[in-house]
Amino acid sequence: MTAYFVHASAVVDDGVEIGSDTKIWHFCHVLGGSRIGAGCVLGQNVMVGPDVDIGDGCKLQNNVAVYKGVTLDAEVFCGPSCVFTNVLTPRAFVERKDEFAPTLVRQGATIGANATILCGTTIGRYAMIGAGAVVIRDVPDHALVVGNPSRRIGWVSRTGERLGADLVCPRTEERYRETEAGLVLDSSD
């Protein structure tokens, strides 16, 4: 008996590690060498791998493909049909598997529906990528980015609330302060 659920239509290759309470739904494919943490949900038609690491508590909505070279830290949300690339200059007739550029999505980040994340970028902790955005450069912690190419239009709290000029979360009243890396919780209170 397993401590996770895999729908009968899903395919999980040999050599995959799956954490407890994870759910892998209809028509998913998890390729060998991949690790999926505990408490994750892979929606319909999700493809993972090979050799991909997905942290605990991640939610991948329908039609997401997470390729080799992409790492998702804990509690990352990937909206429906968001896209990760693995090479910058693909050509059908040129083999570039040795050029996969690593992509890191840090803890608690949210990627909106139909967003595109170019390989070689890092998305900061608790950042929020708007639906349809095209991320071509690193995104700081807690940044709210939208557009093509994406640009920062504000900041969001750990709970995903948009922050005003006072950098206080309207949901939790946590205070933030700006740094070169993005926002951090202000623990001076």
N, C-alpha and C positions, 0 to 999 in steps of 0.2 A: 504494500500500500504506500502511495506517495503522499507527501505533504503539500503537493501543488496540483493544479488542474491543467490538463492539456486536452483541448477539444479533439474529437475523433478525426476531424478533417485537417488538423494541424500536423506538421512534420517536424520532429525534433531529431536531428542527427546524433550519432554517437559522439561522445566526448563533450557534451554540453552539461553545464552545471546550472541547476535551477533551485532557487531558494524557496523556503516554505511560504505557503499562502499566496504564491504567484499564480496568475490565471493567464493562460495562453489560448486565445479564442480562434474562431473559424479561419481556416485557410492560411494560418501563419506558417512560417518556415524559420527555424532556428538552426543555423549551420554550426558545424563542429568547432570546438575550441572556444565557444562563447560562454560567458558567465552571466546569468540573470539573477539579480539579488532577490531577497525576500520581499513579499508583499507587492510585487509588480503586477501590472495589467497590460497585456499586449492585445489590442483590439484586432478586429478582423483584417486579414491580409497584411499583417506586419511581417517584415523580413529582417532578421538579425544575423550578422556575421558574414564570414567566419571570423573567429578570434575577436569578438567584440565584448566589452565589459560594460554591463548595465548595473548601476547601484541599486540599493534597496529602495522600495517605495516609488519607483518610476512608473509613469503612465504613458503608454504610447498608443495614440488613437489610431483609427483605421487608416490603412494604406501608407504606413511609414516604413521606410527602409533605412536601417542603420548598418552602414558598411564597415568593413575592416578599416581601422584607423580612427574610428569614432569611439569616444569614451563618454558615458553619461554617469556623472556622480549621482548620489542619492537624491530622491524626490524630484527628479526632472520630469516636466510635462511636455510631451511632444504632440501638438495639435494635429488634426487629420491632414494627411497628405503633405506634411512638411517634408523637406528634401535635404539630405546631406550629400555633398559631393565628395569624391575622393581624389580626383586629380584636377589641376587647374586648366589644362589645355587638352581635353580629350579629343582623340581622332579614332574613328572606328578601325582604321588600318594601321595604327601605331600602338604597340603593346606598351602600357605605362604602369603595370602593376607594381613595379619597383619604385614608383614615384608617388605613391599614396601619401598625402600629407596628413598628419594627425590633427584631429579636431577634439577639443575638450569642452564639454558642457558641465559647468560647475553646479554644486548643490542648489536645489530649489529653483533653478531657472525654468522659465516657461517659453516655449516656442509656439507661436500661433499657427493656425491653419494655413497651409500652402506657403509658408515661409521657406526660403532657401538659405542654407548655411554653407558657405564656401569652405572647402577644406583648408586646414592650416590655421583656423581661427579658434579663439577661446571665448566662450560666453561665460561671463562672471556669475558669481553666486547671486541668486534671487533676481537676476536680470529678467526682463520681459521683452520678448521679440514679438512685435505686432503681426497680425495676420498678413500674409503676402509680402513681408519684408524680405530684402535680399541682403544678408549679412556678408560683407566682404572684408571686414577687419574686426579685431578683438572688441568685445563689448565689456565695459566695466561692470563691477558688482552693482546691483540694484538699478542699472540703467533701463530706461524705457526707450526702445528704438523702433522706428517705423520707416517705411519707404524703400525705394530702390534708387541708389544704394541706401541702406539704412543709415539713419542719423538719430542721435539722442534728442528726444523732445522733453525729457523729464526724468524723474526718479520714482521708483516704487519701493514700498516697504517689503519686509520679509513675507508678509501675508498678501502681497500683491496689490495693495492700495496705492493709488497715485499720491505722491507727496506734494504738498504746497511749499511755498517759500520758506516756511518755518521748519521743514523737514521733520514734522511730527506725524506719525501714522494716525489717521483718523479712526482706525479700528482698535488699535492696541495702546495708543498714546506713547509708543516707543519713540525716542528721539534719535535722529541720525545726524552725522556730520560728514561733510565732504572731504575726501582725500584724493590723492593722485590715482588710486586704484578704483575709485568709485565712492560709494557711501559705506559707512560702518556705523553700527550701533554706538551711540554715545553713552558710555558707561560712567561718565563723570557725575551723573545725577545721584 
